[in-house]
Amino acid sequence: MSDYTTLLARVSAPAGSGREMHNPATGEVVGSAPIDTVDDLDAAIAAAKAAQPTWEALGHPERIKILNAVADRIEAESEPLAELLSREQGKPLNGPNARFEVGACVGWLRATAATPLEPEVVVDDGETKAELHYRAVGVVAAIGPWNWPLMIGIWQIAPALRMGNTVVVKPSEFTPLSVLALASIMNEVLPAGVLTVVSGDREVGARLASHPDIDKVMFTGSTATGREIIKSSAGNLARLTLELGGNDAGIVLPDADPAAIAGDLFWGAFINTGQTCAALKRLYVHDSIYEQVIEELKTVTGAMPMGNGLDENNVLGPVQNKKQFDIVSGLVEDAKKRGGRIVTGGSPATDLGELFYPITLVADMHDGDPLVDEEQFGPALPIIRYSDVEDAIASANGLDAGLGASVWSSDPVEARKVALRLEAGTVWINKHGVVHPMMPFGGVKGSGYGLEFGVDGLKALGVPQVISG
């Protein structure tokens, strides 16, 4: 296993070039990211296109073997990779954070390799036998976010490679070193040209989505950017999987046990310090247990240490970048002016560092308040009181977002009745944001379209072909 500095040296730009990346917890320089150009992107796509037929021709058994070998290599380099991720993204090593994310990359690769995908017999009537097969799409563009750069990167890369596609990755400008390091490790096993990372600016991203030799685009990020990708990809009719912004609602029913659900509510909202697409971002609590839920959440919050991610004691980190920090801070300040009751937090934690914002619970909020209606994507949770579950369901469905939602109850039957009425790609019961490699995942409404994970995720990275005879 290499150490952190050796891994970083493999992917950093030469001295005096590139773009400095700073640790959001300390402000210290992590390293220098390469600044690739559109010409570099074109060369990467050409290499991917040339490598794709041979990679597809290996067949599923051989690609499965290679993906498992890739997982072994990542596992062997997990500690330096987690340290680089913690320094660049800001998330702590411990808790559901950097080490967890690297481990998820290993697990997802192995699960994707193990997922069976057999031809489907669609007609067999004695005269005609027709089978549905899935072939590779071709060259896949994977455009990833800064919040879970490695894990979401693998969510895009693993099924694409399993299906015989080659992949060109455009990481977020906030976390390119981590993704470059992950790809460097993977490319110790993968054939040349199968996986390439291009670290560039918005111009590179726009070119990637519109490039005539890109056959599919996978994107995780904002709804606004997703709409631009749809426009950019129209010229070459690239297939799309878009996992876009979420503003997930949670509904706590009156029969819920506040003490029993508080821990899962907390992590549903504040995993990765709230910087997660499918995090719980607005919480509707029945009037009869409203104050009890707030008090239990307050208690859990007080036990969660925040600080520099390299401190083994911390489980919460900074907001990753100044732009997002300002969004969170601005929404909380607006909530105060509107009469929101600050239960915990409520102002920047300047004693910890420039980009730290404490876990902030804001009670007595209402639909229409910006903190409720706009995705905060950070450590601030609005809590809204309701008395009629019909009103809570209407509120949960009232926004143009539908990535996830949750229902919290001691009655599984009643919880499922409410869950079936919520407009979201995934509805969890007594948990929130928990994903599984065999459970299809995707959004509705403004949260995008297309499915990831499991058999459906593999099919989404293939082109259907019917063989009829």
PADO-419314 format. One line per field, with one value per residue (C-alpha): y negated, x negated, z; residue number from 1. Coordinates in steps of 0.1 Angstrom, whole numbers, padded with zeros to 4 digits. Layout:
c2: c(Y|...);
c1: c(X|...);
c3: c(Z|...);
i: c(NUM|...);
END
This chain:
c2: c(0000|-0035|-0064|-0095|-0117|-0090|-0087|-0125|-0128|-0104|-0127|-0163|-0187|-0195|-0222|-0257|-0246|-0235|-0248|-0247|-0227|-0237|-0217|-0232|-0225|-0243|-0263|-0245|-0235|-0199|-0197|-0211|-0197|-0194|-0218|-0198|-0214|-0206|-0192|-0168|-0158|-0151|-0129|-0110|-0104|-0092|-0067|-0055|-0050|-0030|-0008|-0001|0027|0048|0042|0052|0083|0096|0106|0105|0132|0116|0081|0094|0109|0076|0055|0077|0072|0035|0037|0055|0028|0000|0019|0022|-0016|-0025|-0044|-0069|-0073|-0081|-0106|-0124|-0125|-0139|-0166|-0177|-0172|-0180|-0150|-0132|-0099|-0083|-0080|-0076|-0096|-0091|-0056|-0046|-0062|-0043|-0011|-0017|-0020|0015|0030|0014|0027|0062|0060|0047|0075|0101|0088|0114|0102|0130|0128|0125|0148|0125|0148|0186|0198|0228|0208|0179|0175|0140|0131|0096|0090|0058|0047|0019|-0017|-0027|-0056|-0069|-0104|-0104|-0138|-0137|-0159|-0172|-0158|-0120|-0122|-0087|-0067|-0085|-0081|-0044|-0043|-0057|-0039|-0003|0005|-0012|0009|0041|0036|0032|-0005|-0027|-0058|-0094|-0110|-0148|-0153|-0184|-0213|-0211|-0175|-0164|-0150|-0123|-0111|-0112|-0091|-0066|-0063|-0060|-0030|-0014|-0019|0003|0031|0018|0018|-0015|-0038|-0021|-0047|-0083|-0113|-0147|-0175|-0207|-0236|-0242|-0244|-0209|-0197|-0213|-0198|-0163|-0164|-0176|-0156|-0136|-0104|-0103|-0077|-0082|-0108|-0101|-0132|-0138|-0174|-0203|-0204|-0236|-0219|-0188|-0208|-0222|-0187|-0177|-0206|-0199|-0162|-0167|-0170|-0135|-0119|-0106|-0085|-0101|-0092|-0123|-0122|-0158|-0180|-0168|-0184|-0153|-0155|-0133|-0129|-0119|-0103|-0108|-0072|-0075|-0071|-0103|-0087|-0056|-0075|-0105|-0089|-0078|-0112|-0129|-0109|-0109|-0147|-0153|-0125|-0143|-0174|-0175|-0176|-0147|-0147|-0123|-0137|-0146|-0183|-0192|-0175|-0175|-0164|-0159|-0184|-0158|-0149|-0180|-0192|-0158|-0151|-0184|-0177|-0143|-0156|-0183|-0157|-0136|-0167|-0176|-0143|-0146|-0162|-0185|-0196|-0188|-0155|-0142|-0142|-0106|-0119|-0139|-0127|-0160|-0183|-0217|-0228|-0219|-0253|-0290|-0291|-0264|-0279|-0312|-0294|-0277|-0308|-0330|-0306|-0304|-0341|-0344|-0318|-0339|-0369|-0349|-0338|-0305|-0292|-0283|-0251|-0244|-0263|-0292|-0310|-0301|-0281|-0305|-0289|-0258|-0274|-0296|-0270|-0254|-0258|-0239|-0215|-0239|-0228|-0255|-0249|-0266|-0269|-0269|-0259|-0289|-0298|-0296|-0272|-0248|-0253|-0256|-0228|-0240|-0211|-0216|-0214|-0232|-0214|-0231|-0215|-0221|-0214|-0197|-0184|-0166|-0140|-0149|-0184|-0168|-0146|-0176|-0196|-0168|-0165|-0203|-0210|-0201|-0176|-0139|-0121|-0106|-0109|-0091|-0081|-0076|-0055|-0026|-0012|0004|0007|-0029|-0040|-0021|-0037|-0072|-0061|-0050|-0085|-0103|-0115|-0103|-0078|-0061|-0063|-0049|-0039|-0047|-0056|-0080|-0080|-0044|-0029|0007|0019|0041|0015|-0007|-0044|-0074|-0105|-0119|-0155|-0179|-0153|-0137|-0104|-0071|-0043|-0033|-0002|0035|0051|0020|0000|0024|0023|-0015|-0012|0011|0009|0034|0059|0085|0117|0133|0166);
c1: c(0000|-0013|-0010|0011|-0018|-0028|0008|0012|-0021|-0007|0022|0010|0001|-0036|-0050|-0040|-0011|0025|0050|0045|0070|0075|0087|0121|0115|0081|0076|0043|0032|0039|0023|0025|0051|0044|0063|0072|0084|0110|0082|0073|0110|0112|0081|0096|0128|0110|0090|0121|0139|0109|0107|0144|0149|0121|0134|0169|0156|0141|0176|0192|0172|0138|0151|0165|0131|0113|0138|0132|0095|0101|0120|0091|0067|0089|0093|0055|0051|0082|0064|0044|0074|0096|0071|0069|0107|0109|0084|0099|0136|0135|0155|0140|0122|0147|0184|0203|0177|0143|0134|0171|0171|0140|0154|0186|0166|0152|0186|0204|0178|0182|0220|0221|0198|0220|0253|0267|0280|0293|0311|0349|0372|0400|0418|0416|0448|0436|0431|0410|0385|0373|0348|0340|0303|0283|0252|0229|0239|0204|0186|0201|0196|0197|0201|0199|0205|0183|0202|0196|0170|0157|0189|0211|0182|0182|0220|0215|0183|0189|0221|0208|0177|0195|0217|0187|0187|0156|0159|0146|0151|0154|0151|0163|0138|0140|0128|0108|0077|0097|0113|0080|0065|0093|0089|0052|0056|0083|0061|0034|0058|0080|0068|0056|0083|0111|0113|0100|0105|0104|0100|0112|0136|0172|0161|0148|0180|0201|0181|0183|0221|0224|0195|0207|0188|0204|0232|0245|0243|0246|0249|0254|0259|0282|0315|0304|0272|0292|0315|0284|0270|0303|0300|0263|0268|0297|0275|0261|0291|0270|0289|0292|0293|0299|0298|0307|0314|0336|0356|0366|0395|0399|0433|0434|0467|0483|0477|0439|0416|0394|0366|0365|0363|0341|0308|0319|0336|0303|0282|0310|0307|0270|0249|0220|0230|0262|0244|0262|0287|0311|0307|0338|0342|0376|0392|0430|0439|0473|0484|0489|0452|0437|0417|0406|0391|0373|0359|0347|0330|0314|0300|0285|0270|0252|0234|0220|0185|0176|0142|0111|0118|0083|0092|0103|0130|0150|0180|0191|0170|0172|0193|0172|0170|0177|0205|0225|0216|0231|0263|0267|0259|0283|0312|0308|0306|0338|0355|0346|0363|0394|0397|0379|0370|0333|0330|0293|0267|0279|0246|0212|0189|0159|0140|0137|0128|0140|0163|0178|0215|0230|0259|0288|0324|0349|0384|0417|0411|0438|0442|0432|0402|0370|0354|0383|0388|0352|0326|0302|0277|0260|0264|0297|0330|0364|0390|0427|0457|0488|0520|0536|0517|0534|0518|0484|0487|0498|0468|0444|0457|0459|0425|0409|0386|0390|0357|0366|0390|0396|0423|0417|0442|0446|0473|0458|0492|0501|0466|0469|0502|0487|0455|0475|0489|0456|0442|0406|0384|0377|0397|0381|0399|0382|0349|0338|0313|0302|0292|0285|0267|0296|0323|0331|0325|0337|0358|0391|0402|0373|0351|0343|0350|0333|0324|0292|0282|0290|0303|0321|0289|0271|0298|0296|0260|0269|0287|0316|0313|0340|0328|0358|0358);
c3: c(0000|-0009|0015|0011|-0003|-0029|-0041|-0043|-0063|-0089|-0098|-0090|-0117|-0121|-0097|-0107|-0128|-0123|-0098|-0061|-0041|-0005|0025|0034|0071|0074|0042|0037|0002|-0005|-0040|-0075|-0099|-0136|-0159|-0189|-0221|-0247|-0268|-0240|-0237|-0274|-0272|-0242|-0260|-0291|-0270|-0253|-0286|-0299|-0268|-0265|-0291|-0276|-0240|-0250|-0268|-0236|-0225|-0191|-0174|-0181|-0173|-0140|-0132|-0140|-0119|-0089|-0094|-0095|-0062|-0046|-0057|-0043|-0010|-0008|-0012|0009|0037|0015|-0007|0023|0036|0003|0002|0037|0029|-0004|0003|0041|0054|0084|0082|0106|0108|0076|0058|0040|0050|0046|0011|-0001|0014|-0005|-0038|-0031|-0022|-0051|-0076|-0063|-0062|-0097|-0109|-0091|-0105|-0130|-0163|-0185|-0218|-0214|-0235|-0245|-0270|-0272|-0289|-0308|-0340|-0328|-0301|-0293|-0267|-0253|-0249|-0239|-0257|-0247|-0254|-0264|-0248|-0215|-0201|-0163|-0148|-0110|-0080|-0051|-0022|-0027|-0055|-0052|-0043|-0069|-0094|-0089|-0092|-0127|-0137|-0124|-0143|-0174|-0174|-0165|-0196|-0219|-0223|-0219|-0197|-0197|-0163|-0156|-0119|-0100|-0100|-0062|-0058|-0089|-0070|-0052|-0085|-0103|-0076|-0077|-0115|-0112|-0089|-0112|-0142|-0127|-0137|-0165|-0201|-0216|-0228|-0209|-0181|-0184|-0161|-0176|-0150|-0164|-0162|-0173|-0209|-0208|-0191|-0218|-0246|-0230|-0229|-0265|-0280|-0311|-0299|-0265|-0265|-0230|-0203|-0166|-0144|-0107|-0097|-0098|-0118|-0136|-0149|-0158|-0180|-0198|-0203|-0219|-0244|-0250|-0257|-0281|-0312|-0309|-0292|-0263|-0238|-0204|-0167|-0146|-0108|-0100|-0070|-0042|-0014|0004|0028|0059|0076|0113|0120|0155|0166|0161|0191|0192|0211|0189|0156|0166|0157|0123|0117|0125|0100|0074|0074|0083|0067|0051|0071|0051|0017|0001|-0027|-0010|0025|0046|0039|0054|0083|0089|0125|0139|0165|0192|0193|0177|0208|0218|0184|0185|0219|0210|0178|0199|0222|0194|0178|0210|0209|0174|0172|0143|0132|0111|0093|0101|0138|0144|0169|0145|0125|0110|0088|0071|0042|0013|-0005|0001|-0025|-0006|0028|0017|0005|0039|0059|0038|0042|0079|0083|0062|0084|0115|0100|0093|0129|0127|0162|0163|0184|0177|0157|0137|0130|0115|0138|0132|0161|0140|0107|0079|0063|0094|0100|0130|0128|0128|0137|0128|0143|0135|0098|0071|0034|0013|0035|0014|0039|0033|-0004|-0016|-0013|0013|0008|0041|0079|0084|0088|0088|0110|0102|0124|0110|0125|0096|0077|0045|0048|0054|0023|0002|0015|0008|-0028|-0033|-0047|-0080|-0065|-0060|-0053|-0020|0010|0042|0066|0104|0123|0148|0125|0093|0076|0081|0071|0038|0031|0034|0015|-0015|-0019|-0019|-0052|-0050|-0066|-0032|0000|0031|0063|0096|0078|0051|0023|0027|-0006|-0017|-0048|-0058|-0051|-0081|-0074|-0094|-0092|-0105|-0114|-0112|-0096|-0129|-0147|-0153|-0128|-0113|-0093|-0097|-0129|-0139|-0136|-0158|-0184|-0184|-0195|-0224|-0257|-0260|-0288|-0298|-0314|-0330|-0349);
i: c(1|2|3|4|5|6|7|8|9|10|11|12|13|14|15|16|17|18|19|20|21|22|23|24|25|26|27|28|29|30|31|32|33|34|35|36|37|38|39|40|41|42|43|44|45|46|47|48|49|50|51|52|53|54|55|56|57|58|59|60|61|62|63|64|65|66|67|68|69|70|71|72|73|74|75|76|77|78|79|80|81|82|83|84|85|86|87|88|89|90|91|92|93|94|95|96|97|98|99|100|101|102|103|104|105|106|107|108|109|110|111|112|113|114|115|116|117|118|119|120|121|122|123|124|125|126|127|128|129|130|131|132|133|134|135|136|137|138|139|140|141|142|143|144|145|146|147|148|149|150|151|152|153|154|155|156|157|158|159|160|161|162|163|164|165|166|167|168|169|170|171|172|173|174|175|176|177|178|179|180|181|182|183|184|185|186|187|188|189|190|191|192|193|194|195|196|197|198|199|200|201|202|203|204|205|206|207|208|209|210|211|212|213|214|215|216|217|218|219|220|221|222|223|224|225|226|227|228|229|230|231|232|233|234|235|236|237|238|239|240|241|242|243|244|245|246|247|248|249|250|251|252|253|254|255|256|257|258|259|260|261|262|263|264|265|266|267|268|269|270|271|272|273|274|275|276|277|278|279|280|281|282|283|284|285|286|287|288|289|290|291|292|293|294|295|296|297|298|299|300|301|302|303|304|305|306|307|308|309|310|311|312|313|314|315|316|317|318|319|320|321|322|323|324|325|326|327|328|329|330|331|332|333|334|335|336|337|338|339|340|341|342|343|344|345|346|347|348|349|350|351|352|353|354|355|356|357|358|359|360|361|362|363|364|365|366|367|368|369|370|371|372|373|374|375|376|377|378|379|380|381|382|383|384|385|386|387|388|389|390|391|392|393|394|395|396|397|398|399|400|401|402|403|404|405|406|407|408|409|410|411|412|413|414|415|416|417|418|419|420|421|422|423|424|425|426|427|428|429|430|431|432|433|434|435|436|437|438|439|440|441|442|443|444|445|446|447|448|449|450|451|452|453|454|455|456|457|458|459|460|461|462|463|464|465|466|467|468|469);
END
